[in-house]
Amino acid sequence: MIVAGIQVRQISGLAGAEILSMAISAMLGLLKLAWCLVTGLFRYRAALQAEILILRCAVSRRNALFSAISIGSFSLVSMA
């Protein structure tokens, strides 16, 4: 039997349509796996970048607070 240009032998009583449906389901399974891997990598990378952005904002706020405190204390010390 020839299916899509490929000669397919009948395996243990399975018809060509059954073999074709098994091959298609196997290919769909591989495509789903590849899709999950790719989206998982992008999702991980996006989460990592979001965490870095949040930490940078926290550090810059902390540095701004310490610089404001040091500038204020310096001006109070210099006036006294």
PyMOL Python script that loads the backbone (N, CA, C, O; Angstrom):
from pymol import cmd

cmd.read_pdbstr("""\
ATOM      1  N   MET A   1       0.842  -1.170   0.000  1.00  0.00           N
ATOM      2  CA  MET A   1       0.000   0.000   0.000  1.00  0.00           C
ATOM      3  C   MET A   1       0.892   1.240   0.000  1.00  0.00           C
ATOM      4  O   MET A   1       1.909   1.264   0.692  1.00  0.00           O
ATOM      5  N   ILE A   2       0.530   2.254  -0.756  1.00  0.00           N
ATOM      6  CA  ILE A   2       1.310   3.492  -0.841  1.00  0.00           C
ATOM      7  C   ILE A   2       0.481   4.625  -0.239  1.00  0.00           C
ATOM      8  O   ILE A   2      -0.636   4.894  -0.683  1.00  0.00           O
ATOM      9  N   VAL A   3       1.041   5.289   0.780  1.00  0.00           N
ATOM     10  CA  VAL A   3       0.374   6.409   1.448  1.00  0.00           C
ATOM     11  C   VAL A   3       1.311   7.594   1.379  1.00  0.00           C
ATOM     12  O   VAL A   3       2.443   7.525   1.856  1.00  0.00           O
ATOM     13  N   ALA A   4       0.845   8.688   0.784  1.00  0.00           N
ATOM     14  CA  ALA A   4       1.606   9.926   0.654  1.00  0.00           C
ATOM     15  C   ALA A   4       2.973   9.670   0.027  1.00  0.00           C
ATOM     16  O   ALA A   4       3.970  10.248   0.459  1.00  0.00           O
ATOM     17  N   GLY A   5       3.025   8.824  -0.971  1.00  0.00           N
ATOM     18  CA  GLY A   5       4.256   8.562  -1.682  1.00  0.00           C
ATOM     19  C   GLY A   5       5.201   7.609  -0.979  1.00  0.00           C
ATOM     20  O   GLY A   5       6.310   7.381  -1.461  1.00  0.00           O
ATOM     21  N   ILE A   6       4.789   7.047   0.148  1.00  0.00           N
ATOM     22  CA  ILE A   6       5.639   6.138   0.912  1.00  0.00           C
ATOM     23  C   ILE A   6       4.964   4.774   0.931  1.00  0.00           C
ATOM     24  O   ILE A   6       3.768   4.672   1.207  1.00  0.00           O
ATOM     25  N   GLN A   7       5.703   3.760   0.648  1.00  0.00           N
ATOM     26  CA  GLN A   7       5.137   2.421   0.658  1.00  0.00           C
ATOM     27  C   GLN A   7       5.019   1.951   2.102  1.00  0.00           C
ATOM     28  O   GLN A   7       6.001   1.931   2.844  1.00  0.00           O
ATOM     29  N   VAL A   8       3.811   1.575   2.486  1.00  0.00           N
ATOM     30  CA  VAL A   8       3.530   1.157   3.855  1.00  0.00           C
ATOM     31  C   VAL A   8       3.069  -0.289   3.827  1.00  0.00           C
ATOM     32  O   VAL A   8       2.143  -0.641   3.097  1.00  0.00           O
ATOM     33  N   ARG A   9       3.718  -1.121   4.623  1.00  0.00           N
ATOM     34  CA  ARG A   9       3.288  -2.505   4.726  1.00  0.00           C
ATOM     35  C   ARG A   9       2.238  -2.617   5.817  1.00  0.00           C
ATOM     36  O   ARG A   9       2.233  -1.845   6.776  1.00  0.00           O
ATOM     37  N   GLN A  10       1.374  -3.561   5.662  1.00  0.00           N
ATOM     38  CA  GLN A  10       0.356  -3.787   6.670  1.00  0.00           C
ATOM     39  C   GLN A  10       1.012  -4.487   7.866  1.00  0.00           C
ATOM     40  O   GLN A  10       1.617  -5.549   7.723  1.00  0.00           O
ATOM     41  N   ILE A  11       0.882  -3.878   9.037  1.00  0.00           N
ATOM     42  CA  ILE A  11       1.544  -4.395  10.223  1.00  0.00           C
ATOM     43  C   ILE A  11       0.489  -5.030  11.127  1.00  0.00           C
ATOM     44  O   ILE A  11      -0.412  -4.346  11.612  1.00  0.00           O
ATOM     45  N   SER A  12       0.601  -6.297  11.345  1.00  0.00           N
ATOM     46  CA  SER A  12      -0.250  -7.089  12.238  1.00  0.00           C
ATOM     47  C   SER A  12      -1.734  -6.749  12.081  1.00  0.00           C
ATOM     48  O   SER A  12      -2.430  -6.536  13.074  1.00  0.00           O
ATOM     49  N   GLY A  13      -2.203  -6.700  10.874  1.00  0.00           N
ATOM     50  CA  GLY A  13      -3.619  -6.522  10.604  1.00  0.00           C
ATOM     51  C   GLY A  13      -4.097  -5.086  10.636  1.00  0.00           C
ATOM     52  O   GLY A  13      -5.299  -4.851  10.513  1.00  0.00           O
ATOM     53  N   LEU A  14      -3.203  -4.105  10.797  1.00  0.00           N
ATOM     54  CA  LEU A  14      -3.628  -2.704  10.802  1.00  0.00           C
ATOM     55  C   LEU A  14      -3.799  -2.211   9.375  1.00  0.00           C
ATOM     56  O   LEU A  14      -2.981  -2.515   8.506  1.00  0.00           O
ATOM     57  N   ALA A  15      -4.823  -1.476   9.139  1.00  0.00           N
ATOM     58  CA  ALA A  15      -5.060  -0.909   7.813  1.00  0.00           C
ATOM     59  C   ALA A  15      -4.180   0.320   7.631  1.00  0.00           C
ATOM     60  O   ALA A  15      -3.643   0.858   8.599  1.00  0.00           O
ATOM     61  N   GLY A  16      -4.039   0.755   6.401  1.00  0.00           N
ATOM     62  CA  GLY A  16      -3.213   1.920   6.107  1.00  0.00           C
ATOM     63  C   GLY A  16      -3.706   3.179   6.790  1.00  0.00           C
ATOM     64  O   GLY A  16      -2.896   4.013   7.194  1.00  0.00           O
ATOM     65  N   ALA A  17      -5.011   3.339   6.930  1.00  0.00           N
ATOM     66  CA  ALA A  17      -5.569   4.523   7.585  1.00  0.00           C
ATOM     67  C   ALA A  17      -5.211   4.541   9.063  1.00  0.00           C
ATOM     68  O   ALA A  17      -4.938   5.600   9.629  1.00  0.00           O
ATOM     69  N   GLU A  18      -5.212   3.363   9.690  1.00  0.00           N
ATOM     70  CA  GLU A  18      -4.845   3.297  11.102  1.00  0.00           C
ATOM     71  C   GLU A  18      -3.375   3.636  11.300  1.00  0.00           C
ATOM     72  O   GLU A  18      -3.012   4.332  12.248  1.00  0.00           O
ATOM     73  N   ILE A  19      -2.537   3.142  10.406  1.00  0.00           N
ATOM     74  CA  ILE A  19      -1.106   3.445  10.485  1.00  0.00           C
ATOM     75  C   ILE A  19      -0.874   4.933  10.276  1.00  0.00           C
ATOM     76  O   ILE A  19      -0.068   5.551  10.972  1.00  0.00           O
ATOM     77  N   LEU A  20      -1.581   5.496   9.321  1.00  0.00           N
ATOM     78  CA  LEU A  20      -1.446   6.931   9.050  1.00  0.00           C
ATOM     79  C   LEU A  20      -1.910   7.758  10.244  1.00  0.00           C
ATOM     80  O   LEU A  20      -1.270   8.749  10.596  1.00  0.00           O
ATOM     81  N   SER A  21      -3.019   7.361  10.869  1.00  0.00           N
ATOM     82  CA  SER A  21      -3.502   8.115  12.029  1.00  0.00           C
ATOM     83  C   SER A  21      -2.535   7.997  13.200  1.00  0.00           C
ATOM     84  O   SER A  21      -2.359   8.955  13.954  1.00  0.00           O
ATOM     85  N   MET A  22      -1.895   6.818  13.366  1.00  0.00           N
ATOM     86  CA  MET A  22      -0.893   6.675  14.420  1.00  0.00           C
ATOM     87  C   MET A  22       0.321   7.549  14.147  1.00  0.00           C
ATOM     88  O   MET A  22       0.878   8.144  15.070  1.00  0.00           O
ATOM     89  N   ALA A  23       0.735   7.630  12.890  1.00  0.00           N
ATOM     90  CA  ALA A  23       1.880   8.464  12.535  1.00  0.00           C
ATOM     91  C   ALA A  23       1.562   9.932  12.746  1.00  0.00           C
ATOM     92  O   ALA A  23       2.404  10.695  13.219  1.00  0.00           O
ATOM     93  N   ILE A  24       0.341  10.327  12.393  1.00  0.00           N
ATOM     94  CA  ILE A  24      -0.058  11.728  12.571  1.00  0.00           C
ATOM     95  C   ILE A  24      -0.127  12.077  14.056  1.00  0.00           C
ATOM     96  O   ILE A  24       0.307  13.157  14.454  1.00  0.00           O
ATOM     97  N   SER A  25      -0.662  11.186  14.871  1.00  0.00           N
ATOM     98  CA  SER A  25      -0.745  11.476  16.302  1.00  0.00           C
ATOM     99  C   SER A  25       0.648  11.537  16.922  1.00  0.00           C
ATOM    100  O   SER A  25       0.889  12.332  17.831  1.00  0.00           O
ATOM    101  N   ALA A  26       1.566  10.698  16.435  1.00  0.00           N
ATOM    102  CA  ALA A  26       2.939  10.761  16.943  1.00  0.00           C
ATOM    103  C   ALA A  26       3.600  12.084  16.559  1.00  0.00           C
ATOM    104  O   ALA A  26       4.305  12.689  17.366  1.00  0.00           O
ATOM    105  N   MET A  27       3.368  12.526  15.328  1.00  0.00           N
ATOM    106  CA  MET A  27       3.932  13.809  14.884  1.00  0.00           C
ATOM    107  C   MET A  27       3.334  14.966  15.674  1.00  0.00           C
ATOM    108  O   MET A  27       4.047  15.901  16.040  1.00  0.00           O
ATOM    109  N   LEU A  28       2.029  14.912  15.941  1.00  0.00           N
ATOM    110  CA  LEU A  28       1.398  15.965  16.738  1.00  0.00           C
ATOM    111  C   LEU A  28       1.964  15.986  18.162  1.00  0.00           C
ATOM    112  O   LEU A  28       2.154  17.053  18.745  1.00  0.00           O
ATOM    113  N   GLY A  29       2.228  14.812  18.706  1.00  0.00           N
ATOM    114  CA  GLY A  29       2.843  14.745  20.034  1.00  0.00           C
ATOM    115  C   GLY A  29       4.218  15.383  20.054  1.00  0.00           C
ATOM    116  O   GLY A  29       4.561  16.095  20.998  1.00  0.00           O
ATOM    117  N   LEU A  30       5.007  15.134  19.021  1.00  0.00           N
ATOM    118  CA  LEU A  30       6.338  15.750  18.937  1.00  0.00           C
ATOM    119  C   LEU A  30       6.250  17.261  18.748  1.00  0.00           C
ATOM    120  O   LEU A  30       7.041  18.012  19.318  1.00  0.00           O
ATOM    121  N   LEU A  31       5.282  17.702  17.946  1.00  0.00           N
ATOM    122  CA  LEU A  31       5.112  19.145  17.759  1.00  0.00           C
ATOM    123  C   LEU A  31       4.676  19.822  19.053  1.00  0.00           C
ATOM    124  O   LEU A  31       5.138  20.920  19.362  1.00  0.00           O
ATOM    125  N   LYS A  32       3.790  19.178  19.810  1.00  0.00           N
ATOM    126  CA  LYS A  32       3.371  19.737  21.100  1.00  0.00           C
ATOM    127  C   LYS A  32       4.549  19.835  22.056  1.00  0.00           C
ATOM    128  O   LYS A  32       4.709  20.829  22.765  1.00  0.00           O
ATOM    129  N   LEU A  33       5.370  18.793  22.066  1.00  0.00           N
ATOM    130  CA  LEU A  33       6.554  18.805  22.928  1.00  0.00           C
ATOM    131  C   LEU A  33       7.504  19.934  22.552  1.00  0.00           C
ATOM    132  O   LEU A  33       7.997  20.648  23.424  1.00  0.00           O
ATOM    133  N   ALA A  34       7.761  20.095  21.261  1.00  0.00           N
ATOM    134  CA  ALA A  34       8.650  21.167  20.804  1.00  0.00           C
ATOM    135  C   ALA A  34       8.063  22.530  21.155  1.00  0.00           C
ATOM    136  O   ALA A  34       8.790  23.428  21.580  1.00  0.00           O
ATOM    137  N   TRP A  35       6.756  22.688  20.980  1.00  0.00           N
ATOM    138  CA  TRP A  35       6.100  23.964  21.293  1.00  0.00           C
ATOM    139  C   TRP A  35       6.210  24.275  22.784  1.00  0.00           C
ATOM    140  O   TRP A  35       6.479  25.415  23.162  1.00  0.00           O
ATOM    141  N   CYS A  36       6.006  23.276  23.621  1.00  0.00           N
ATOM    142  CA  CYS A  36       6.104  23.486  25.067  1.00  0.00           C
ATOM    143  C   CYS A  36       7.533  23.857  25.479  1.00  0.00           C
ATOM    144  O   CYS A  36       7.731  24.691  26.362  1.00  0.00           O
ATOM    145  N   LEU A  37       8.510  23.242  24.843  1.00  0.00           N
ATOM    146  CA  LEU A  37       9.898  23.579  25.159  1.00  0.00           C
ATOM    147  C   LEU A  37      10.227  25.018  24.794  1.00  0.00           C
ATOM    148  O   LEU A  37      10.855  25.735  25.573  1.00  0.00           O
ATOM    149  N   VAL A  38       9.801  25.438  23.608  1.00  0.00           N
ATOM    150  CA  VAL A  38      10.101  26.800  23.151  1.00  0.00           C
ATOM    151  C   VAL A  38       9.376  27.829  24.012  1.00  0.00           C
ATOM    152  O   VAL A  38       9.983  28.807  24.449  1.00  0.00           O
ATOM    153  N   THR A  39       8.089  27.619  24.258  1.00  0.00           N
ATOM    154  CA  THR A  39       7.354  28.588  25.075  1.00  0.00           C
ATOM    155  C   THR A  39       7.856  28.586  26.511  1.00  0.00           C
ATOM    156  O   THR A  39       7.865  29.628  27.166  1.00  0.00           O
ATOM    157  N   GLY A  40       8.275  27.419  27.008  1.00  0.00           N
ATOM    158  CA  GLY A  40       8.819  27.363  28.359  1.00  0.00           C
ATOM    159  C   GLY A  40      10.101  28.161  28.492  1.00  0.00           C
ATOM    160  O   GLY A  40      10.322  28.823  29.506  1.00  0.00           O
ATOM    161  N   LEU A  41      10.944  28.102  27.475  1.00  0.00           N
ATOM    162  CA  LEU A  41      12.182  28.890  27.514  1.00  0.00           C
ATOM    163  C   LEU A  41      11.895  30.375  27.497  1.00  0.00           C
ATOM    164  O   LEU A  41      12.514  31.130  28.246  1.00  0.00           O
ATOM    165  N   PHE A  42      10.957  30.815  26.649  1.00  0.00           N
ATOM    166  CA  PHE A  42      10.626  32.236  26.604  1.00  0.00           C
ATOM    167  C   PHE A  42       9.942  32.688  27.887  1.00  0.00           C
ATOM    168  O   PHE A  42      10.183  33.797  28.365  1.00  0.00           O
ATOM    169  N   ARG A  43       9.091  31.833  28.446  1.00  0.00           N
ATOM    170  CA  ARG A  43       8.394  32.185  29.678  1.00  0.00           C
ATOM    171  C   ARG A  43       9.398  32.322  30.816  1.00  0.00           C
ATOM    172  O   ARG A  43       9.289  33.244  31.624  1.00  0.00           O
ATOM    173  N   TYR A  44      10.377  31.417  30.893  1.00  0.00           N
ATOM    174  CA  TYR A  44      11.396  31.477  31.928  1.00  0.00           C
ATOM    175  C   TYR A  44      12.219  32.752  31.789  1.00  0.00           C
ATOM    176  O   TYR A  44      12.511  33.428  32.775  1.00  0.00           O
ATOM    177  N   ARG A  45      12.587  33.069  30.556  1.00  0.00           N
ATOM    178  CA  ARG A  45      13.405  34.254  30.316  1.00  0.00           C
ATOM    179  C   ARG A  45      12.652  35.535  30.660  1.00  0.00           C
ATOM    180  O   ARG A  45      13.231  36.464  31.223  1.00  0.00           O
ATOM    181  N   ALA A  46      11.366  35.589  30.323  1.00  0.00           N
ATOM    182  CA  ALA A  46      10.555  36.768  30.639  1.00  0.00           C
ATOM    183  C   ALA A  46      10.410  36.936  32.147  1.00  0.00           C
ATOM    184  O   ALA A  46      10.478  38.055  32.656  1.00  0.00           O
ATOM    185  N   ALA A  47      10.212  35.837  32.862  1.00  0.00           N
ATOM    186  CA  ALA A  47      10.098  35.907  34.317  1.00  0.00           C
ATOM    187  C   ALA A  47      11.408  36.373  34.944  1.00  0.00           C
ATOM    188  O   ALA A  47      11.406  37.149  35.899  1.00  0.00           O
ATOM    189  N   LEU A  48      12.509  35.902  34.409  1.00  0.00           N
ATOM    190  CA  LEU A  48      13.820  36.303  34.919  1.00  0.00           C
ATOM    191  C   LEU A  48      14.063  37.794  34.681  1.00  0.00           C
ATOM    192  O   LEU A  48      14.573  38.485  35.563  1.00  0.00           O
ATOM    193  N   GLN A  49      13.708  38.288  33.513  1.00  0.00           N
ATOM    194  CA  GLN A  49      13.887  39.710  33.223  1.00  0.00           C
ATOM    195  C   GLN A  49      12.985  40.570  34.092  1.00  0.00           C
ATOM    196  O   GLN A  49      13.389  41.655  34.510  1.00  0.00           O
ATOM    197  N   ALA A  50      11.766  40.107  34.374  1.00  0.00           N
ATOM    198  CA  ALA A  50      10.871  40.853  35.254  1.00  0.00           C
ATOM    199  C   ALA A  50      11.431  40.916  36.669  1.00  0.00           C
ATOM    200  O   ALA A  50      11.350  41.955  37.324  1.00  0.00           O
ATOM    201  N   GLU A  51      11.994  39.819  37.139  1.00  0.00           N
ATOM    202  CA  GLU A  51      12.582  39.814  38.470  1.00  0.00           C
ATOM    203  C   GLU A  51      13.783  40.750  38.549  1.00  0.00           C
ATOM    204  O   GLU A  51      13.955  41.448  39.547  1.00  0.00           O
ATOM    205  N   ILE A  52      14.606  40.772  37.519  1.00  0.00           N
ATOM    206  CA  ILE A  52      15.758  41.676  37.487  1.00  0.00           C
ATOM    207  C   ILE A  52      15.299  43.131  37.507  1.00  0.00           C
ATOM    208  O   ILE A  52      15.890  43.964  38.194  1.00  0.00           O
ATOM    209  N   LEU A  53      14.241  43.434  36.751  1.00  0.00           N
ATOM    210  CA  LEU A  53      13.715  44.804  36.720  1.00  0.00           C
ATOM    211  C   LEU A  53      13.209  45.225  38.092  1.00  0.00           C
ATOM    212  O   LEU A  53      13.461  46.349  38.526  1.00  0.00           O
ATOM    213  N   ILE A  54      12.501  44.341  38.775  1.00  0.00           N
ATOM    214  CA  ILE A  54      11.984  44.660  40.110  1.00  0.00           C
ATOM    215  C   ILE A  54      13.134  44.883  41.088  1.00  0.00           C
ATOM    216  O   ILE A  54      13.092  45.813  41.894  1.00  0.00           O
ATOM    217  N   LEU A  55      14.149  44.045  41.022  1.00  0.00           N
ATOM    218  CA  LEU A  55      15.290  44.204  41.927  1.00  0.00           C
ATOM    219  C   LEU A  55      16.058  45.494  41.641  1.00  0.00           C
ATOM    220  O   LEU A  55      16.525  46.157  42.567  1.00  0.00           O
ATOM    221  N   ARG A  56      16.188  45.854  40.356  1.00  0.00           N
ATOM    222  CA  ARG A  56      16.862  47.121  40.027  1.00  0.00           C
ATOM    223  C   ARG A  56      16.093  48.313  40.571  1.00  0.00           C
ATOM    224  O   ARG A  56      16.693  49.262  41.076  1.00  0.00           O
ATOM    225  N   CYS A  57      14.761  48.271  40.472  1.00  0.00           N
ATOM    226  CA  CYS A  57      13.951  49.364  41.010  1.00  0.00           C
ATOM    227  C   CYS A  57      14.112  49.461  42.523  1.00  0.00           C
ATOM    228  O   CYS A  57      14.212  50.559  43.070  1.00  0.00           O
ATOM    229  N   ALA A  58      14.137  48.317  43.198  1.00  0.00           N
ATOM    230  CA  ALA A  58      14.295  48.312  44.651  1.00  0.00           C
ATOM    231  C   ALA A  58      15.660  48.871  45.053  1.00  0.00           C
ATOM    232  O   ALA A  58      15.759  49.630  46.017  1.00  0.00           O
ATOM    233  N   VAL A  59      16.697  48.504  44.328  1.00  0.00           N
ATOM    234  CA  VAL A  59      18.039  48.990  44.643  1.00  0.00           C
ATOM    235  C   VAL A  59      18.139  50.488  44.377  1.00  0.00           C
ATOM    236  O   VAL A  59      18.747  51.212  45.165  1.00  0.00           O
ATOM    237  N   SER A  60      17.560  50.956  43.294  1.00  0.00           N
ATOM    238  CA  SER A  60      17.649  52.386  42.997  1.00  0.00           C
ATOM    239  C   SER A  60      16.873  53.208  44.018  1.00  0.00           C
ATOM    240  O   SER A  60      17.300  54.303  44.383  1.00  0.00           O
ATOM    241  N   ARG A  61      15.725  52.685  44.486  1.00  0.00           N
ATOM    242  CA  ARG A  61      14.977  53.398  45.538  1.00  0.00           C
ATOM    243  C   ARG A  61      15.785  53.433  46.828  1.00  0.00           C
ATOM    244  O   ARG A  61      15.819  54.451  47.519  1.00  0.00           O
ATOM    245  N   ARG A  62      16.433  52.322  47.150  1.00  0.00           N
ATOM    246  CA  ARG A  62      17.232  52.270  48.369  1.00  0.00           C
ATOM    247  C   ARG A  62      18.406  53.245  48.270  1.00  0.00           C
ATOM    248  O   ARG A  62      18.710  53.954  49.229  1.00  0.00           O
ATOM    249  N   ASN A  63      19.065  53.277  47.110  1.00  0.00           N
ATOM    250  CA  ASN A  63      20.183  54.211  46.931  1.00  0.00           C
ATOM    251  C   ASN A  63      19.708  55.653  46.992  1.00  0.00           C
ATOM    252  O   ASN A  63      20.392  56.508  47.554  1.00  0.00           O
ATOM    253  N   ALA A  64      18.536  55.933  46.416  1.00  0.00           N
ATOM    254  CA  ALA A  64      17.999  57.290  46.464  1.00  0.00           C
ATOM    255  C   ALA A  64      17.672  57.686  47.899  1.00  0.00           C
ATOM    256  O   ALA A  64      17.898  58.832  48.288  1.00  0.00           O
ATOM    257  N   LEU A  65      17.144  56.753  48.691  1.00  0.00           N
ATOM    258  CA  LEU A  65      16.829  57.042  50.089  1.00  0.00           C
ATOM    259  C   LEU A  65      18.093  57.324  50.884  1.00  0.00           C
ATOM    260  O   LEU A  65      18.135  58.274  51.665  1.00  0.00           O
ATOM    261  N   PHE A  66      19.127  56.505  50.694  1.00  0.00           N
ATOM    262  CA  PHE A  66      20.375  56.729  51.420  1.00  0.00           C
ATOM    263  C   PHE A  66      21.059  58.018  50.990  1.00  0.00           C
ATOM    264  O   PHE A  66      21.661  58.694  51.825  1.00  0.00           O
ATOM    265  N   SER A  67      20.985  58.377  49.713  1.00  0.00           N
ATOM    266  CA  SER A  67      21.605  59.624  49.283  1.00  0.00           C
ATOM    267  C   SER A  67      20.840  60.820  49.834  1.00  0.00           C
ATOM    268  O   SER A  67      21.444  61.840  50.165  1.00  0.00           O
ATOM    269  N   ALA A  68      19.514  60.705  49.937  1.00  0.00           N
ATOM    270  CA  ALA A  68      18.731  61.801  50.513  1.00  0.00           C
ATOM    271  C   ALA A  68      19.040  61.949  51.998  1.00  0.00           C
ATOM    272  O   ALA A  68      19.129  63.069  52.501  1.00  0.00           O
ATOM    273  N   ILE A  69      19.203  60.849  52.693  1.00  0.00           N
ATOM    274  CA  ILE A  69      19.535  60.907  54.121  1.00  0.00           C
ATOM    275  C   ILE A  69      20.930  61.491  54.307  1.00  0.00           C
ATOM    276  O   ILE A  69      21.133  62.317  55.197  1.00  0.00           O
ATOM    277  N   SER A  70      21.886  61.084  53.494  1.00  0.00           N
ATOM    278  CA  SER A  70      23.245  61.587  53.660  1.00  0.00           C
ATOM    279  C   SER A  70      23.326  63.057  53.271  1.00  0.00           C
ATOM    280  O   SER A  70      24.068  63.812  53.902  1.00  0.00           O
ATOM    281  N   ILE A  71      22.592  63.483  52.260  1.00  0.00           N
ATOM    282  CA  ILE A  71      22.586  64.903  51.881  1.00  0.00           C
ATOM    283  C   ILE A  71      21.934  65.725  52.975  1.00  0.00           C
ATOM    284  O   ILE A  71      22.419  66.806  53.309  1.00  0.00           O
ATOM    285  N   GLY A  72      20.831  65.224  53.543  1.00  0.00           N
ATOM    286  CA  GLY A  72      20.155  65.939  54.625  1.00  0.00           C
ATOM    287  C   GLY A  72      21.018  66.031  55.863  1.00  0.00           C
ATOM    288  O   GLY A  72      21.082  67.093  56.484  1.00  0.00           O
ATOM    289  N   SER A  73      21.672  64.975  56.235  1.00  0.00           N
ATOM    290  CA  SER A  73      22.497  65.004  57.431  1.00  0.00           C
ATOM    291  C   SER A  73      23.728  65.878  57.211  1.00  0.00           C
ATOM    292  O   SER A  73      24.199  66.533  58.140  1.00  0.00           O
ATOM    293  N   PHE A  74      24.252  65.889  55.982  1.00  0.00           N
ATOM    294  CA  PHE A  74      25.391  66.727  55.688  1.00  0.00           C
ATOM    295  C   PHE A  74      25.005  68.203  55.804  1.00  0.00           C
ATOM    296  O   PHE A  74      25.758  69.005  56.358  1.00  0.00           O
ATOM    297  N   SER A  75      23.833  68.555  55.282  1.00  0.00           N
ATOM    298  CA  SER A  75      23.414  69.954  55.356  1.00  0.00           C
ATOM    299  C   SER A  75      23.118  70.359  56.793  1.00  0.00           C
ATOM    300  O   SER A  75      23.376  71.501  57.173  1.00  0.00           O
ATOM    301  N   LEU A  76      22.576  69.434  57.611  1.00  0.00           N
ATOM    302  CA  LEU A  76      22.330  69.757  59.019  1.00  0.00           C
ATOM    303  C   LEU A  76      23.647  69.900  59.782  1.00  0.00           C
ATOM    304  O   LEU A  76      23.776  70.760  60.653  1.00  0.00           O
ATOM    305  N   VAL A  77      24.606  69.067  59.454  1.00  0.00           N
ATOM    306  CA  VAL A  77      25.898  69.142  60.147  1.00  0.00           C
ATOM    307  C   VAL A  77      26.632  70.406  59.749  1.00  0.00           C
ATOM    308  O   VAL A  77      27.267  71.045  60.589  1.00  0.00           O
ATOM    309  N   SER A  78      26.556  70.775  58.482  1.00  0.00           N
ATOM    310  CA  SER A  78      27.290  71.958  58.044  1.00  0.00           C
ATOM    311  C   SER A  78      26.654  73.241  58.575  1.00  0.00           C
ATOM    312  O   SER A  78      27.339  74.246  58.763  1.00  0.00           O
ATOM    313  N   MET A  79      25.333  73.205  58.818  1.00  0.00           N
ATOM    314  CA  MET A  79      24.687  74.415  59.352  1.00  0.00           C
ATOM    315  C   MET A  79      24.940  74.562  60.830  1.00  0.00           C
ATOM    316  O   MET A  79      24.905  75.686  61.330  1.00  0.00           O
ATOM    317  N   ALA A  80      25.188  73.513  61.546  1.00  0.00           N
ATOM    318  CA  ALA A  80      25.320  73.583  62.998  1.00  0.00           C
ATOM    319  C   ALA A  80      26.671  74.058  63.420  1.00  0.00           C
ATOM    320  O   ALA A  80      26.940  74.171  64.616  1.00  0.00           O
TER     321      ALA A  80
END
""", "prot")
cmd.dss("prot")
cmd.show_as("cartoon", "prot")
cmd.util.cbc("prot")
cmd.orient("prot")
